[in-house]
Amino acid sequence: MPTHLGFGEVKLTQFADDATLFLSDEHSLKKSFILIELFSQFSGLVLNKNKTEAIWLGCWKFRKKEICDIKWNTGPNNKVKILGIIFYADRTLDEIEENWQTRISRCESIIKSWSNRNLSLLGKIVLVKTLLASQFVYLMQCMFLPTDVLHKLNSLFFRFVWGKAGVDITDLSRRITERVKREVMTLRYEDGGLNMVDMFSFQKLLCFKWILRLSKNPTGRWSYIPRYFYDKLGMGISVLNSNTKFESFRGISGFFPSFYKQLLQVWLDLKEKNPNRNLNNSAQLLWNNDDFRYRGNTLFIKRWIDHGIFFVSDVMAENGTFDKESVLGHMGDTGLTQFEINIVKNGIMGCNVDNIWQEKDCNVYLNNEPLCSMKPEQFRVSLKSCIRRQALYATKIWIDGSTLSEENWCLARQVTSQTKLLMLQWKILQSIYPTRQVLFRMGLVENNLCLTCNTIDTMSHFFWSCVDVNRLWQTVEREIITIVGRKVDLNEKIVLLGYYDRSIGSTHINNNKWSMINTLILIAKECIHKCKYEQTRNFVIMYEAEKQMRGYN
């Protein structure tokens, strides 16, 4: 097996009672069985040959010879299952549909069993995270799922979240309307989202753990193979410090493993959106560096990399000029050409030489912090801050045209943990609550007029100015007077967004009273929701019942 130290041997991988042997020829296989039988004589542990499978690899993948009385998977069935993942001798891992099709079928069965229940959006999102997306965690840490599979999973999960009870979500011929953009749904609660999982971001987060492990333990035996391939591009994992786009990255051949190629791609894409710290010249990479180009292309000469030339300081003298003697010292008598010298010399011309002889820094950085010193929790926080999209707030509010802030999105969560109240407020802030105006746009009702007032049933009319709810809000105002001892004049903005002031005149409102005021407003809106859609007008009676049920007597 190739490693960054040359060539080494990997004969055995073991996880619990699942052992995998990598053998070079028939003699090694027969010798292995002799050793296992010898071990059995002393330990009493016997190899179950009925459960032992083997396949031919490499140039022998088409052989049909069977030896050692074990099951051989040959011909079109040349596959083997290792730790739950299926491998074929003649296919790459991202071409083996069996690995994800069984998991997708399992997800569809879970969705069918839960789709008849009347769950809230938050409840469905919890199910997606715990029962559905979790099916792919192990697989996605071993490979990059194809793009079309990730699209299919996203569609399946979001259809489940927005689908009605009793509707077959897996039937793609059924149209299901997603009322809020997926980009918004995946945002944090304080940004107006519901923390919904996005499988594309989920794939990246899991694969970034590989980079963290490589940075923390670059000399571990498990890292030999990734370091071997990244050494072809530069000095091991230091290639991850490249500041160029992946499209401009040079040196990746057609034989470069797709997993490590995609790992490099998602990392460079992350850095492109969140520029890394400016490394001084001694630590700047000479190859695949946007600062050093020749005829529009980044520099990359494989022969020079093979001879240990990685950084700018490897080819520059103390006075900042190109040091041919230093290059010859690395290259020896390997036929250094003037053409190669001119490419590098012209590429680095004009670079800043300040602090060029400082110690070289080969660490990988995220948000100006070296990954090798990051704790896992710090890494997750730093990574999420990099990949989190800009919050997509509503651009217009009902009263004064102001934009929604983090305070607006967080208020309901600060005063209650009841899912019904939280979801009601979220739908109001997202302008998707089903008033008759909204239902008319969807073609579900004949007109957009309030059934009582015969005026356009906007969000503010539904919850505030409708004649049916006037008495209810008067009752809420009297309740607030008994809580704080001062009158609070409710208005349209307070009813729709919440009460943010912590004082009334010179009277300070403590946290408990402030929370109670906002909770009563939320309960009142829940009563309006129930009464109007249940065709009853006993708003005050419903309000008192809801209060009592929640312990507000």
Secondary structure, 3 states (H helix, E strand, C coil): CEECCEECCCCEEEECCEEEECCCCHHHHHHHHHHHHHHHHHHCCCCCHHHCEECCCHHHCCCCCCCCCCEECCHHHCEEEECCEEEECCCCHHHCCHHHHHHHHHHHHHHHHHCCCCCCHHHHHHHHHHHHHHHHHHHHCCCCCCHHHHHHHHHHHHHHHHCCCCCCCCCCCCCCCCCCCHHHHCCCHHHCCCCCCCHHHHHHHHHHHHHHHHHHCCCCHHHHHHHHHHCCCCCHHHHHHCCCCHHHCCCCCCCCCHHHHHHHHHHHHHHHHCCCCCCCCCCCECCCCCCCEECCEECCCHHHHHCCCCEHHHCECCCCCECHHHHHHHHCCCCCCHHHHHHHHHHCCCCCCCCCCCCCCCCCEECCEEHHHCCHHHHHHHHHHHHCCCCCCCCCCCCCCCCCCHHHHHHHHHHCCCHHHHHHHHHHHCCCCCCHHHHHHCCCCCCCECCCCCCECCHHHHHHHCHHHHHHHHHHHHHHHHHHCCCCCCCHHHHHHCCCCCEECCEECCHHHHHHHHHHHHHHHHHHHHHHHCCCCCHHHHHHHHHHHCCCC
